[in-house]
Amino acid sequence: MLMKCICGIVPLTSGKITVNGKVVGKDADVPQNIGVIIETPGFLPNYSAYNN
């Protein structure tokens, strides 16, 4: 849940998240260009790790 909130996927309903002394969404914007895998990643069994 924390990572989803940091990435801006789930809005905070209470509290605050501080990263490097800056409050996310107030002092620091939610990252615009970010790629994350929050849940279990799915891999195609017929492909190598590089191609996945």
mmCIF entry with sequence, helices, sheets and N, C-alpha, C, O atoms, coordinates in Angstrom:
data_MODEL
# 
_entry.id   MODEL 
# 
_entity.id                         1 
_entity.type                       polymer 
_entity.pdbx_number_of_molecules   1 
# 
_entity_poly.entity_id                      1 
_entity_poly.type                           'polypeptide(L)' 
_entity_poly.nstd_linkage                   no 
_entity_poly.nstd_monomer                   no 
_entity_poly.pdbx_seq_one_letter_code       MLMKCICGIVPLTSGKITVNGKVVGKDADVPQNIGVIIETPGFLPNYSAYNN 
_entity_poly.pdbx_seq_one_letter_code_can   MLMKCICGIVPLTSGKITVNGKVVGKDADVPQNIGVIIETPGFLPNYSAYNN 
_entity_poly.pdbx_strand_id                 A 
# 
loop_
_entity_poly_seq.entity_id 
_entity_poly_seq.num 
_entity_poly_seq.mon_id 
_entity_poly_seq.hetero 
1 1  MET n 
1 2  LEU n 
1 3  MET n 
1 4  LYS n 
1 5  CYS n 
1 6  ILE n 
1 7  CYS n 
1 8  GLY n 
1 9  ILE n 
1 10 VAL n 
1 11 PRO n 
1 12 LEU n 
1 13 THR n 
1 14 SER n 
1 15 GLY n 
1 16 LYS n 
1 17 ILE n 
1 18 THR n 
1 19 VAL n 
1 20 ASN n 
1 21 GLY n 
1 22 LYS n 
1 23 VAL n 
1 24 VAL n 
1 25 GLY n 
1 26 LYS n 
1 27 ASP n 
1 28 ALA n 
1 29 ASP n 
1 30 VAL n 
1 31 PRO n 
1 32 GLN n 
1 33 ASN n 
1 34 ILE n 
1 35 GLY n 
1 36 VAL n 
1 37 ILE n 
1 38 ILE n 
1 39 GLU n 
1 40 THR n 
1 41 PRO n 
1 42 GLY n 
1 43 PHE n 
1 44 LEU n 
1 45 PRO n 
1 46 ASN n 
1 47 TYR n 
1 48 SER n 
1 49 ALA n 
1 50 TYR n 
1 51 ASN n 
1 52 ASN n 
# 
_struct_asym.id          A 
_struct_asym.entity_id   1 
# 
_struct_conf.conf_type_id            HELX_P 
_struct_conf.id                      HELX_P1 
_struct_conf.pdbx_PDB_helix_id       AA1 
_struct_conf.beg_label_comp_id       LEU 
_struct_conf.beg_label_asym_id       A 
_struct_conf.beg_label_seq_id        2 
_struct_conf.pdbx_beg_PDB_ins_code   ? 
_struct_conf.end_label_comp_id       ILE 
_struct_conf.end_label_asym_id       A 
_struct_conf.end_label_seq_id        6 
_struct_conf.pdbx_end_PDB_ins_code   ? 
_struct_conf.beg_auth_comp_id        LEU 
_struct_conf.beg_auth_asym_id        A 
_struct_conf.beg_auth_seq_id         2 
_struct_conf.end_auth_comp_id        ILE 
_struct_conf.end_auth_asym_id        A 
_struct_conf.end_auth_seq_id         6 
_struct_conf.pdbx_PDB_helix_class    1 
_struct_conf.details                 ? 
_struct_conf.pdbx_PDB_helix_length   5 
# 
_struct_conf_type.id          HELX_P 
_struct_conf_type.criteria    ? 
_struct_conf_type.reference   ? 
# 
_struct_sheet.id               AA1 
_struct_sheet.type             ? 
_struct_sheet.number_strands   2 
_struct_sheet.details          ? 
# 
_struct_sheet_order.sheet_id     AA1 
_struct_sheet_order.range_id_1   1 
_struct_sheet_order.range_id_2   2 
_struct_sheet_order.offset       ? 
_struct_sheet_order.sense        anti-parallel 
# 
loop_
_struct_sheet_range.sheet_id 
_struct_sheet_range.id 
_struct_sheet_range.beg_label_comp_id 
_struct_sheet_range.beg_label_asym_id 
_struct_sheet_range.beg_label_seq_id 
_struct_sheet_range.pdbx_beg_PDB_ins_code 
_struct_sheet_range.end_label_comp_id 
_struct_sheet_range.end_label_asym_id 
_struct_sheet_range.end_label_seq_id 
_struct_sheet_range.pdbx_end_PDB_ins_code 
_struct_sheet_range.beg_auth_comp_id 
_struct_sheet_range.beg_auth_asym_id 
_struct_sheet_range.beg_auth_seq_id 
_struct_sheet_range.end_auth_comp_id 
_struct_sheet_range.end_auth_asym_id 
_struct_sheet_range.end_auth_seq_id 
AA1 1 THR A 18 ? VAL A 19 ? THR A 18 VAL A 19 
AA1 2 LYS A 22 ? VAL A 23 ? LYS A 22 VAL A 23 
# 
loop_
_atom_site.group_PDB 
_atom_site.id 
_atom_site.type_symbol 
_atom_site.label_atom_id 
_atom_site.label_alt_id 
_atom_site.label_comp_id 
_atom_site.label_asym_id 
_atom_site.label_entity_id 
_atom_site.label_seq_id 
_atom_site.pdbx_PDB_ins_code 
_atom_site.Cartn_x 
_atom_site.Cartn_y 
_atom_site.Cartn_z 
_atom_site.occupancy 
_atom_site.B_iso_or_equiv 
_atom_site.pdbx_formal_charge 
_atom_site.auth_seq_id 
_atom_site.auth_comp_id 
_atom_site.auth_asym_id 
_atom_site.auth_atom_id 
_atom_site.pdbx_PDB_model_num 
ATOM 1   N N  . MET A 1 1  ? 0.831  -1.188  0.000   1.00 0.00 ? 1  MET A N  1 
ATOM 2   C CA . MET A 1 1  ? 0.000  0.000   0.000   1.00 0.00 ? 1  MET A CA 1 
ATOM 3   C C  . MET A 1 1  ? 0.878  1.255   0.000   1.00 0.00 ? 1  MET A C  1 
ATOM 4   O O  . MET A 1 1  ? 0.576  2.234   -0.682  1.00 0.00 ? 1  MET A O  1 
ATOM 5   N N  . LEU A 1 2  ? 1.959  1.212   0.768   1.00 0.00 ? 2  LEU A N  1 
ATOM 6   C CA . LEU A 1 2  ? 2.846  2.370   0.842   1.00 0.00 ? 2  LEU A CA 1 
ATOM 7   C C  . LEU A 1 2  ? 3.401  2.732   -0.529  1.00 0.00 ? 2  LEU A C  1 
ATOM 8   O O  . LEU A 1 2  ? 3.398  3.901   -0.914  1.00 0.00 ? 2  LEU A O  1 
ATOM 9   N N  . MET A 1 3  ? 3.874  1.734   -1.263  1.00 0.00 ? 3  MET A N  1 
ATOM 10  C CA . MET A 1 3  ? 4.433  2.008   -2.590  1.00 0.00 ? 3  MET A CA 1 
ATOM 11  C C  . MET A 1 3  ? 3.368  2.556   -3.537  1.00 0.00 ? 3  MET A C  1 
ATOM 12  O O  . MET A 1 3  ? 3.662  3.423   -4.359  1.00 0.00 ? 3  MET A O  1 
ATOM 13  N N  . LYS A 1 4  ? 2.147  2.065   -3.433  1.00 0.00 ? 4  LYS A N  1 
ATOM 14  C CA . LYS A 1 4  ? 1.063  2.575   -4.268  1.00 0.00 ? 4  LYS A CA 1 
ATOM 15  C C  . LYS A 1 4  ? 0.789  4.038   -3.955  1.00 0.00 ? 4  LYS A C  1 
ATOM 16  O O  . LYS A 1 4  ? 0.518  4.822   -4.865  1.00 0.00 ? 4  LYS A O  1 
ATOM 17  N N  . CYS A 1 5  ? 0.856  4.417   -2.684  1.00 0.00 ? 5  CYS A N  1 
ATOM 18  C CA . CYS A 1 5  ? 0.636  5.810   -2.287  1.00 0.00 ? 5  CYS A CA 1 
ATOM 19  C C  . CYS A 1 5  ? 1.793  6.704   -2.740  1.00 0.00 ? 5  CYS A C  1 
ATOM 20  O O  . CYS A 1 5  ? 1.565  7.821   -3.206  1.00 0.00 ? 5  CYS A O  1 
ATOM 21  N N  . ILE A 1 6  ? 3.024  6.222   -2.607  1.00 0.00 ? 6  ILE A N  1 
ATOM 22  C CA . ILE A 1 6  ? 4.178  7.007   -3.040  1.00 0.00 ? 6  ILE A CA 1 
ATOM 23  C C  . ILE A 1 6  ? 4.105  7.275   -4.541  1.00 0.00 ? 6  ILE A C  1 
ATOM 24  O O  . ILE A 1 6  ? 4.453  8.365   -4.996  1.00 0.00 ? 6  ILE A O  1 
ATOM 25  N N  . CYS A 1 7  ? 3.657  6.289   -5.307  1.00 0.00 ? 7  CYS A N  1 
ATOM 26  C CA . CYS A 1 7  ? 3.577  6.419   -6.764  1.00 0.00 ? 7  CYS A CA 1 
ATOM 27  C C  . CYS A 1 7  ? 2.346  7.191   -7.218  1.00 0.00 ? 7  CYS A C  1 
ATOM 28  O O  . CYS A 1 7  ? 2.229  7.515   -8.400  1.00 0.00 ? 7  CYS A O  1 
ATOM 29  N N  . GLY A 1 8  ? 1.434  7.489   -6.316  1.00 0.00 ? 8  GLY A N  1 
ATOM 30  C CA . GLY A 1 8  ? 0.236  8.241   -6.679  1.00 0.00 ? 8  GLY A CA 1 
ATOM 31  C C  . GLY A 1 8  ? -0.893 7.394   -7.209  1.00 0.00 ? 8  GLY A C  1 
ATOM 32  O O  . GLY A 1 8  ? -1.878 7.928   -7.719  1.00 0.00 ? 8  GLY A O  1 
ATOM 33  N N  . ILE A 1 9  ? -0.772 6.067   -7.099  1.00 0.00 ? 9  ILE A N  1 
ATOM 34  C CA . ILE A 1 9  ? -1.837 5.184   -7.576  1.00 0.00 ? 9  ILE A CA 1 
ATOM 35  C C  . ILE A 1 9  ? -3.026 5.224   -6.628  1.00 0.00 ? 9  ILE A C  1 
ATOM 36  O O  . ILE A 1 9  ? -4.176 5.205   -7.066  1.00 0.00 ? 9  ILE A O  1 
ATOM 37  N N  . VAL A 1 10 ? -2.751 5.279   -5.336  1.00 0.00 ? 10 VAL A N  1 
ATOM 38  C CA . VAL A 1 10 ? -3.787 5.332   -4.300  1.00 0.00 ? 10 VAL A CA 1 
ATOM 39  C C  . VAL A 1 10 ? -3.603 6.632   -3.518  1.00 0.00 ? 10 VAL A C  1 
ATOM 40  O O  . VAL A 1 10 ? -2.527 6.870   -2.970  1.00 0.00 ? 10 VAL A O  1 
ATOM 41  N N  . PRO A 1 11 ? -4.637 7.475   -3.456  1.00 0.00 ? 11 PRO A N  1 
ATOM 42  C CA . PRO A 1 11 ? -4.498 8.724   -2.701  1.00 0.00 ? 11 PRO A CA 1 
ATOM 43  C C  . PRO A 1 11 ? -4.510 8.484   -1.193  1.00 0.00 ? 11 PRO A C  1 
ATOM 44  O O  . PRO A 1 11 ? -5.152 7.555   -0.704  1.00 0.00 ? 11 PRO A O  1 
ATOM 45  N N  . LEU A 1 12 ? -3.798 9.328   -0.473  1.00 0.00 ? 12 LEU A N  1 
ATOM 46  C CA . LEU A 1 12 ? -3.796 9.248   0.984   1.00 0.00 ? 12 LEU A CA 1 
ATOM 47  C C  . LEU A 1 12 ? -5.114 9.777   1.534   1.00 0.00 ? 12 LEU A C  1 
ATOM 48  O O  . LEU A 1 12 ? -5.646 10.775  1.049   1.00 0.00 ? 12 LEU A O  1 
ATOM 49  N N  . THR A 1 13 ? -5.628 9.103   2.543   1.00 0.00 ? 13 THR A N  1 
ATOM 50  C CA . THR A 1 13 ? -6.836 9.592   3.207   1.00 0.00 ? 13 THR A CA 1 
ATOM 51  C C  . THR A 1 13 ? -6.498 10.213  4.555   1.00 0.00 ? 13 THR A C  1 
ATOM 52  O O  . THR A 1 13 ? -7.280 10.987  5.107   1.00 0.00 ? 13 THR A O  1 
ATOM 53  N N  . SER A 1 14 ? -5.320 9.865   5.082   1.00 0.00 ? 14 SER A N  1 
ATOM 54  C CA . SER A 1 14 ? -4.850 10.476  6.321   1.00 0.00 ? 14 SER A CA 1 
ATOM 55  C C  . SER A 1 14 ? -3.341 10.285  6.404   1.00 0.00 ? 14 SER A C  1 
ATOM 56  O O  . SER A 1 14 ? -2.774 9.433   5.720   1.00 0.00 ? 14 SER A O  1 
ATOM 57  N N  . GLY A 1 15 ? -2.708 11.076  7.235   1.00 0.00 ? 15 GLY A N  1 
ATOM 58  C CA . GLY A 1 15 ? -1.270 10.973  7.412   1.00 0.00 ? 15 GLY A CA 1 
ATOM 59  C C  . GLY A 1 15 ? -0.507 11.625  6.279   1.00 0.00 ? 15 GLY A C  1 
ATOM 60  O O  . GLY A 1 15 ? -1.076 12.361  5.473   1.00 0.00 ? 15 GLY A O  1 
ATOM 61  N N  . LYS A 1 16 ? 0.799  11.347  6.223   1.00 0.00 ? 16 LYS A N  1 
ATOM 62  C CA . LYS A 1 16 ? 1.638  11.893  5.161   1.00 0.00 ? 16 LYS A CA 1 
ATOM 63  C C  . LYS A 1 16 ? 2.796  10.943  4.919   1.00 0.00 ? 16 LYS A C  1 
ATOM 64  O O  . LYS A 1 16 ? 3.156  10.140  5.780   1.00 0.00 ? 16 LYS A O  1 
ATOM 65  N N  . ILE A 1 17 ? 3.370  11.052  3.733   1.00 0.00 ? 17 ILE A N  1 
ATOM 66  C CA . ILE A 1 17 ? 4.530  10.256  3.362   1.00 0.00 ? 17 ILE A CA 1 
ATOM 67  C C  . ILE A 1 17 ? 5.686  11.218  3.156   1.00 0.00 ? 17 ILE A C  1 
ATOM 68  O O  . ILE A 1 17 ? 5.594  12.162  2.372   1.00 0.00 ? 17 ILE A O  1 
ATOM 69  N N  . THR A 1 18 ? 6.767  10.967  3.866   1.00 0.00 ? 18 THR A N  1 
ATOM 70  C CA . THR A 1 18 ? 7.952  11.809  3.758   1.00 0.00 ? 18 THR A CA 1 
ATOM 71  C C  . THR A 1 18 ? 9.081  11.002  3.133   1.00 0.00 ? 18 THR A C  1 
ATOM 72  O O  . THR A 1 18 ? 9.424  9.922   3.615   1.00 0.00 ? 18 THR A O  1 
ATOM 73  N N  . VAL A 1 19 ? 9.657  11.535  2.052   1.00 0.00 ? 19 VAL A N  1 
ATOM 74  C CA . VAL A 1 19 ? 10.784 10.903  1.380   1.00 0.00 ? 19 VAL A CA 1 
ATOM 75  C C  . VAL A 1 19 ? 11.906 11.922  1.295   1.00 0.00 ? 19 VAL A C  1 
ATOM 76  O O  . VAL A 1 19 ? 11.729 12.992  0.713   1.00 0.00 ? 19 VAL A O  1 
ATOM 77  N N  . ASN A 1 20 ? 13.053 11.603  1.866   1.00 0.00 ? 20 ASN A N  1 
ATOM 78  C CA . ASN A 1 20 ? 14.202 12.519  1.885   1.00 0.00 ? 20 ASN A CA 1 
ATOM 79  C C  . ASN A 1 20 ? 13.831 13.885  2.459   1.00 0.00 ? 20 ASN A C  1 
ATOM 80  O O  . ASN A 1 20 ? 14.296 14.915  1.972   1.00 0.00 ? 20 ASN A O  1 
ATOM 81  N N  . GLY A 1 21 ? 13.000 13.887  3.486   1.00 0.00 ? 21 GLY A N  1 
ATOM 82  C CA . GLY A 1 21 ? 12.633 15.122  4.158   1.00 0.00 ? 21 GLY A CA 1 
ATOM 83  C C  . GLY A 1 21 ? 11.568 15.949  3.456   1.00 0.00 ? 21 GLY A C  1 
ATOM 84  O O  . GLY A 1 21 ? 11.249 17.048  3.909   1.00 0.00 ? 21 GLY A O  1 
ATOM 85  N N  . LYS A 1 22 ? 11.007 15.441  2.353   1.00 0.00 ? 22 LYS A N  1 
ATOM 86  C CA . LYS A 1 22 ? 9.968  16.165  1.617   1.00 0.00 ? 22 LYS A CA 1 
ATOM 87  C C  . LYS A 1 22 ? 8.677  15.367  1.652   1.00 0.00 ? 22 LYS A C  1 
ATOM 88  O O  . LYS A 1 22 ? 8.687  14.144  1.512   1.00 0.00 ? 22 LYS A O  1 
ATOM 89  N N  . VAL A 1 23 ? 7.564  16.070  1.842   1.00 0.00 ? 23 VAL A N  1 
ATOM 90  C CA . VAL A 1 23 ? 6.253  15.422  1.890   1.00 0.00 ? 23 VAL A CA 1 
ATOM 91  C C  . VAL A 1 23 ? 5.763  15.215  0.466   1.00 0.00 ? 23 VAL A C  1 
ATOM 92  O O  . VAL A 1 23 ? 5.631  16.168  -0.302  1.00 0.00 ? 23 VAL A O  1 
ATOM 93  N N  . VAL A 1 24 ? 5.492  13.951  0.117   1.00 0.00 ? 24 VAL A N  1 
ATOM 94  C CA . VAL A 1 24 ? 5.009  13.619  -1.218  1.00 0.00 ? 24 VAL A CA 1 
ATOM 95  C C  . VAL A 1 24 ? 3.631  14.231  -1.430  1.00 0.00 ? 24 VAL A C  1 
ATOM 96  O O  . VAL A 1 24 ? 2.738  14.061  -0.600  1.00 0.00 ? 24 VAL A O  1 
ATOM 97  N N  . GLY A 1 25 ? 3.460  14.938  -2.533  1.00 0.00 ? 25 GLY A N  1 
ATOM 98  C CA . GLY A 1 25 ? 2.197  15.591  -2.850  1.00 0.00 ? 25 GLY A CA 1 
ATOM 99  C C  . GLY A 1 25 ? 2.122  17.016  -2.349  1.00 0.00 ? 25 GLY A C  1 
ATOM 100 O O  . GLY A 1 25 ? 1.205  17.749  -2.719  1.00 0.00 ? 25 GLY A O  1 
ATOM 101 N N  . LYS A 1 26 ? 3.077  17.434  -1.504  1.00 0.00 ? 26 LYS A N  1 
ATOM 102 C CA . LYS A 1 26 ? 3.095  18.802  -1.001  1.00 0.00 ? 26 LYS A CA 1 
ATOM 103 C C  . LYS A 1 26 ? 4.427  19.464  -1.350  1.00 0.00 ? 26 LYS A C  1 
ATOM 104 O O  . LYS A 1 26 ? 4.466  20.402  -2.146  1.00 0.00 ? 26 LYS A O  1 
ATOM 105 N N  . ASP A 1 27 ? 5.518  18.975  -0.755  1.00 0.00 ? 27 ASP A N  1 
ATOM 106 C CA . ASP A 1 27 ? 6.844  19.529  -1.031  1.00 0.00 ? 27 ASP A CA 1 
ATOM 107 C C  . ASP A 1 27 ? 7.458  18.925  -2.285  1.00 0.00 ? 27 ASP A C  1 
ATOM 108 O O  . ASP A 1 27 ? 8.271  19.562  -2.954  1.00 0.00 ? 27 ASP A O  1 
ATOM 109 N N  . ALA A 1 28 ? 7.073  17.707  -2.598  1.00 0.00 ? 28 ALA A N  1 
ATOM 110 C CA . ALA A 1 28 ? 7.583  17.003  -3.778  1.00 0.00 ? 28 ALA A CA 1 
ATOM 111 C C  . ALA A 1 28 ? 6.398  16.422  -4.537  1.00 0.00 ? 28 ALA A C  1 
ATOM 112 O O  . ALA A 1 28 ? 5.491  15.839  -3.943  1.00 0.00 ? 28 ALA A O  1 
ATOM 113 N N  . ASP A 1 29 ? 6.418  16.588  -5.852  1.00 0.00 ? 29 ASP A N  1 
ATOM 114 C CA . ASP A 1 29 ? 5.341  16.052  -6.673  1.00 0.00 ? 29 ASP A CA 1 
ATOM 115 C C  . ASP A 1 29 ? 5.414  14.533  -6.724  1.00 0.00 ? 29 ASP A C  1 
ATOM 116 O O  . ASP A 1 29 ? 6.472  13.935  -6.525  1.00 0.00 ? 29 ASP A O  1 
ATOM 117 N N  . VAL A 1 30 ? 4.279  13.931  -6.993  1.00 0.00 ? 30 VAL A N  1 
ATOM 118 C CA . VAL A 1 30 ? 4.236  12.501  -7.242  1.00 0.00 ? 30 VAL A CA 1 
ATOM 119 C C  . VAL A 1 30 ? 5.004  12.286  -8.540  1.00 0.00 ? 30 VAL A C  1 
ATOM 120 O O  . VAL A 1 30 ? 4.792  13.037  -9.492  1.00 0.00 ? 30 VAL A O  1 
ATOM 121 N N  . PRO A 1 31 ? 5.888  11.292  -8.618  1.00 0.00 ? 31 PRO A N  1 
ATOM 122 C CA . PRO A 1 31 ? 6.689  11.093  -9.836  1.00 0.00 ? 31 PRO A CA 1 
ATOM 123 C C  . PRO A 1 31 ? 5.824  10.957  -11.082 1.00 0.00 ? 31 PRO A C  1 
ATOM 124 O O  . PRO A 1 31 ? 4.823  10.240  -11.074 1.00 0.00 ? 31 PRO A O  1 
ATOM 125 N N  . GLN A 1 32 ? 6.213  11.649  -12.157 1.00 0.00 ? 32 GLN A N  1 
ATOM 126 C CA . GLN A 1 32 ? 5.457  11.602  -13.404 1.00 0.00 ? 32 GLN A CA 1 
ATOM 127 C C  . GLN A 1 32 ? 5.891  10.440  -14.295 1.00 0.00 ? 32 GLN A C  1 
ATOM 128 O O  . GLN A 1 32 ? 5.052  9.737   -14.857 1.00 0.00 ? 32 GLN A O  1 
ATOM 129 N N  . ASN A 1 33 ? 7.178  10.245  -14.420 1.00 0.00 ? 33 ASN A N  1 
ATOM 130 C CA . ASN A 1 33 ? 7.719  9.199   -15.291 1.00 0.00 ? 33 ASN A CA 1 
ATOM 131 C C  . ASN A 1 33 ? 8.279  8.077   -14.434 1.00 0.00 ? 33 ASN A C  1 
ATOM 132 O O  . ASN A 1 33 ? 9.465  8.053   -14.108 1.00 0.00 ? 33 ASN A O  1 
ATOM 133 N N  . ILE A 1 34 ? 7.409  7.155   -14.080 1.00 0.00 ? 34 ILE A N  1 
ATOM 134 C CA . ILE A 1 34 ? 7.824  6.079   -13.196 1.00 0.00 ? 34 ILE A CA 1 
ATOM 135 C C  . ILE A 1 34 ? 7.241  4.769   -13.700 1.00 0.00 ? 34 ILE A C  1 
ATOM 136 O O  . ILE A 1 34 ? 6.118  4.725   -14.201 1.00 0.00 ? 34 ILE A O  1 
ATOM 137 N N  . GLY A 1 35 ? 8.005  3.726   -13.562 1.00 0.00 ? 35 GLY A N  1 
ATOM 138 C CA . GLY A 1 35 ? 7.531  2.400   -13.902 1.00 0.00 ? 35 GLY A CA 1 
ATOM 139 C C  . GLY A 1 35 ? 7.714  1.494   -12.690 1.00 0.00 ? 35 GLY A C  1 
ATOM 140 O O  . GLY A 1 35 ? 8.833  1.318   -12.209 1.00 0.00 ? 35 GLY A O  1 
ATOM 141 N N  . VAL A 1 36 ? 6.643  0.932   -12.204 1.00 0.00 ? 36 VAL A N  1 
ATOM 142 C CA . VAL A 1 36 ? 6.722  0.065   -11.033 1.00 0.00 ? 36 VAL A CA 1 
ATOM 143 C C  . VAL A 1 36 ? 5.872  -1.178  -11.245 1.00 0.00 ? 36 VAL A C  1 
ATOM 144 O O  . VAL A 1 36 ? 4.878  -1.160  -11.971 1.00 0.00 ? 36 VAL A O  1 
ATOM 145 N N  . ILE A 1 37 ? 6.282  -2.238  -10.604 1.00 0.00 ? 37 ILE A N  1 
ATOM 146 C CA . ILE A 1 37 ? 5.471  -3.453  -10.549 1.00 0.00 ? 37 ILE A CA 1 
ATOM 147 C C  . ILE A 1 37 ? 5.140  -3.650  -9.075  1.00 0.00 ? 37 ILE A C  1 
ATOM 148 O O  . ILE A 1 37 ? 5.993  -4.050  -8.283  1.00 0.00 ? 37 ILE A O  1 
ATOM 149 N N  . ILE A 1 38 ? 3.908  -3.369  -8.724  1.00 0.00 ? 38 ILE A N  1 
ATOM 150 C CA . ILE A 1 38 ? 3.484  -3.441  -7.333  1.00 0.00 ? 38 ILE A CA 1 
ATOM 151 C C  . ILE A 1 38 ? 3.105  -4.868  -6.948  1.00 0.00 ? 38 ILE A C  1 
ATOM 152 O O  . ILE A 1 38 ? 3.462  -5.339  -5.868  1.00 0.00 ? 38 ILE A O  1 
ATOM 153 N N  . GLU A 1 39 ? 2.393  -5.545  -7.819  1.00 0.00 ? 39 GLU A N  1 
ATOM 154 C CA . GLU A 1 39 ? 1.933  -6.895  -7.527  1.00 0.00 ? 39 GLU A CA 1 
ATOM 155 C C  . GLU A 1 39 ? 2.938  -7.899  -8.084  1.00 0.00 ? 39 GLU A C  1 
ATOM 156 O O  . GLU A 1 39 ? 4.004  -7.512  -8.563  1.00 0.00 ? 39 GLU A O  1 
ATOM 157 N N  . THR A 1 40 ? 2.609  -9.159  -8.025  1.00 0.00 ? 40 THR A N  1 
ATOM 158 C CA . THR A 1 40 ? 3.480  -10.210 -8.549  1.00 0.00 ? 40 THR A CA 1 
ATOM 159 C C  . THR A 1 40 ? 3.590  -10.069 -10.062 1.00 0.00 ? 40 THR A C  1 
ATOM 160 O O  . THR A 1 40 ? 2.574  -10.055 -10.756 1.00 0.00 ? 40 THR A O  1 
ATOM 161 N N  . PRO A 1 41 ? 4.814  -9.963  -10.581 1.00 0.00 ? 41 PRO A N  1 
ATOM 162 C CA . PRO A 1 41 ? 4.954  -9.817  -12.034 1.00 0.00 ? 41 PRO A CA 1 
ATOM 163 C C  . PRO A 1 41 ? 4.624  -11.114 -12.755 1.00 0.00 ? 41 PRO A C  1 
ATOM 164 O O  . PRO A 1 41 ? 4.854  -12.207 -12.238 1.00 0.00 ? 41 PRO A O  1 
ATOM 165 N N  . GLY A 1 42 ? 4.091  -10.976 -13.935 1.00 0.00 ? 42 GLY A N  1 
ATOM 166 C CA . GLY A 1 42 ? 3.807  -12.137 -14.756 1.00 0.00 ? 42 GLY A CA 1 
ATOM 167 C C  . GLY A 1 42 ? 4.858  -12.255 -15.846 1.00 0.00 ? 42 GLY A C  1 
ATOM 168 O O  . GLY A 1 42 ? 5.160  -11.274 -16.526 1.00 0.00 ? 42 GLY A O  1 
ATOM 169 N N  . PHE A 1 43 ? 5.409  -13.425 -16.017 1.00 0.00 ? 43 PHE A N  1 
ATOM 170 C CA . PHE A 1 43 ? 6.418  -13.648 -17.036 1.00 0.00 ? 43 PHE A CA 1 
ATOM 171 C C  . PHE A 1 43 ? 5.900  -14.669 -18.037 1.00 0.00 ? 43 PHE A C  1 
ATOM 172 O O  . PHE A 1 43 ? 5.169  -15.592 -17.678 1.00 0.00 ? 43 PHE A O  1 
ATOM 173 N N  . LEU A 1 44 ? 6.283  -14.496 -19.289 1.00 0.00 ? 44 LEU A N  1 
ATOM 174 C CA . LEU A 1 44 ? 5.912  -15.436 -20.329 1.00 0.00 ? 44 LEU A CA 1 
ATOM 175 C C  . LEU A 1 44 ? 6.899  -16.601 -20.296 1.00 0.00 ? 44 LEU A C  1 
ATOM 176 O O  . LEU A 1 44 ? 8.105  -16.385 -20.419 1.00 0.00 ? 44 LEU A O  1 
ATOM 177 N N  . PRO A 1 45 ? 6.415  -17.823 -20.135 1.00 0.00 ? 45 PRO A N  1 
ATOM 178 C CA . PRO A 1 45 ? 7.318  -18.956 -19.928 1.00 0.00 ? 45 PRO A CA 1 
ATOM 179 C C  . PRO A 1 45 ? 8.206  -19.286 -21.131 1.00 0.00 ? 45 PRO A C  1 
ATOM 180 O O  . PRO A 1 45 ? 9.269  -19.883 -20.960 1.00 0.00 ? 45 PRO A O  1 
ATOM 181 N N  . ASN A 1 46 ? 7.791  -18.913 -22.331 1.00 0.00 ? 46 ASN A N  1 
ATOM 182 C CA . ASN A 1 46 ? 8.555  -19.250 -23.533 1.00 0.00 ? 46 ASN A CA 1 
ATOM 183 C C  . ASN A 1 46 ? 9.625  -18.213 -23.859 1.00 0.00 ? 46 ASN A C  1 
ATOM 184 O O  . ASN A 1 46 ? 10.329 -18.361 -24.858 1.00 0.00 ? 46 ASN A O  1 
ATOM 185 N N  . TYR A 1 47 ? 9.766  -17.180 -23.055 1.00 0.00 ? 47 TYR A N  1 
ATOM 186 C CA . TYR A 1 47 ? 10.736 -16.125 -23.319 1.00 0.00 ? 47 TYR A CA 1 
ATOM 187 C C  . TYR A 1 47 ? 11.830 -16.133 -22.258 1.00 0.00 ? 47 TYR A C  1 
ATOM 188 O O  . TYR A 1 47 ? 11.624 -16.552 -21.119 1.00 0.00 ? 47 TYR A O  1 
ATOM 189 N N  . SER A 1 48 ? 12.992 -15.658 -22.670 1.00 0.00 ? 48 SER A N  1 
ATOM 190 C CA . SER A 1 48 ? 14.088 -15.543 -21.721 1.00 0.00 ? 48 SER A CA 1 
ATOM 191 C C  . SER A 1 48 ? 13.802 -14.389 -20.766 1.00 0.00 ? 48 SER A C  1 
ATOM 192 O O  . SER A 1 48 ? 12.868 -13.616 -20.979 1.00 0.00 ? 48 SER A O  1 
ATOM 193 N N  . ALA A 1 49 ? 14.604 -14.278 -19.719 1.00 0.00 ? 49 ALA A N  1 
ATOM 194 C CA . ALA A 1 49 ? 14.448 -13.161 -18.774 1.00 0.00 ? 49 ALA A CA 1 
ATOM 195 C C  . ALA A 1 49 ? 14.661 -11.838 -19.493 1.00 0.00 ? 49 ALA A C  1 
ATOM 196 O O  . ALA A 1 49 ? 13.965 -10.864 -19.207 1.00 0.00 ? 49 ALA A O  1 
ATOM 197 N N  . TYR A 1 50 ? 15.600 -11.787 -20.409 1.00 0.00 ? 50 TYR A N  1 
ATOM 198 C CA . TYR A 1 50 ? 15.884 -10.553 -21.158 1.00 0.00 ? 50 TYR A CA 1 
ATOM 199 C C  . TYR A 1 50 ? 14.670 -10.130 -21.985 1.00 0.00 ? 50 TYR A C  1 
ATOM 200 O O  . TYR A 1 50 ? 14.312 -8.952  -21.995 1.00 0.00 ? 50 TYR A O  1 
ATOM 201 N N  . ASN A 1 51 ? 14.041 -11.067 -22.670 1.00 0.00 ? 51 ASN A N  1 
ATOM 202 C CA . ASN A 1 51 ? 12.901 -10.738 -23.523 1.00 0.00 ? 51 ASN A CA 1 
ATOM 203 C C  . ASN A 1 51 ? 11.647 -10.416 -22.729 1.00 0.00 ? 51 ASN A C  1 
ATOM 204 O O  . ASN A 1 51 ? 10.799 -9.655  -23.194 1.00 0.00 ? 51 ASN A O  1 
ATOM 205 N N  . ASN A 1 52 ? 11.520 -10.978 -21.551 1.00 0.00 ? 52 ASN A N  1 
ATOM 206 C CA . ASN A 1 52 ? 10.382 -10.641 -20.717 1.00 0.00 ? 52 ASN A CA 1 
ATOM 207 C C  . ASN A 1 52 ? 10.511 -9.210  -20.252 1.00 0.00 ? 52 ASN A C  1 
ATOM 208 O O  . ASN A 1 52 ? 9.647  -8.716  -19.528 1.00 0.00 ? 52 ASN A O  1 
# 
